[in-house]
Amino acid sequence: MPNLRFNNNKSRRYQGGKSNNKGNNGSSKPKGKRDDPPPRLELKFTPMGPGSRDFAPYSTTLEGLEQKVRAEHEHGHDVAACIENGKRIDLDKDKPVRKKSVLQDEDDRKFEQETFNMEYYDQLKSHNKRVEKLDTNLHKLHGEIFKDYCTKAMQSKVMEQADFDSRIKDDPLALLQVVQVLMRDPQTTKYVPAMLCDFLKSILFLRQREDETTMEYAERFKAEWKELEHITGHKLI
């Protein structure tokens, strides 16, 4: 009977399709060694260009700004709603309406109407204070965005805008609109259809980075998609 011999080197070579010199996951890195987590992206607005990948996307930074406003501003939910909608909210729809008594007895009707009047004036006073506070908060918001949330490069780009003094300087919502464009396009102006094309291209060609976990990649994709919805003004899914 012939003496059968097996090529042990060959069998080892095809074991699991991986070399025995590597760990169980096929990596040549020493077992037990962990990669350092990628640095957290800074919540600041910066124009597109070198170094912009070190900062969070527009939608993520905007969400952080909204949370800060809600927590630190009186009636902060009104300011956050303005940021989310991209325009000043209409508080007139919440303006109180004075009730009118319909009781038949004159004395009872007079007493009830006086009660209604007192309630109305209290509610009107609170409403007017809310409107005044919104004006004050929006004025403060512009300074907070420009000083605390814009990099030096973004501040320079914003101040270069032709309508900075006439429109952007005192309007935080106009400031955010310009910031959003500058984070996508280094040019000072761009048509909305072109912006939408850029957003779609960035989402279609979005790839996971080497230093990025699957969860982090998914969150970055969600942030890009939310930013696209913010531009279009519609929920796409």
Secondary structure, DSSP 8 states (H G I E B T S, - for coil): -------HHHHHHTGGGS-TTS-TTS--S-TT---------B--B--SSTTGGGB--HHHHHHHHHHHHHHHSTTHHHHHHHHHHTS----GGG---------SSHHHHHHHHHHHHHHHHHHHHHHHHHHHHHHHHHHHHHHHIIIIIB-HHHHHHHHTSTTIIIIITT-HHHHHHHHHHHTT-SSS---HHHHHHHHHHHHHT----TT--HHHHHHHHHHHHHHHHHHHTS---
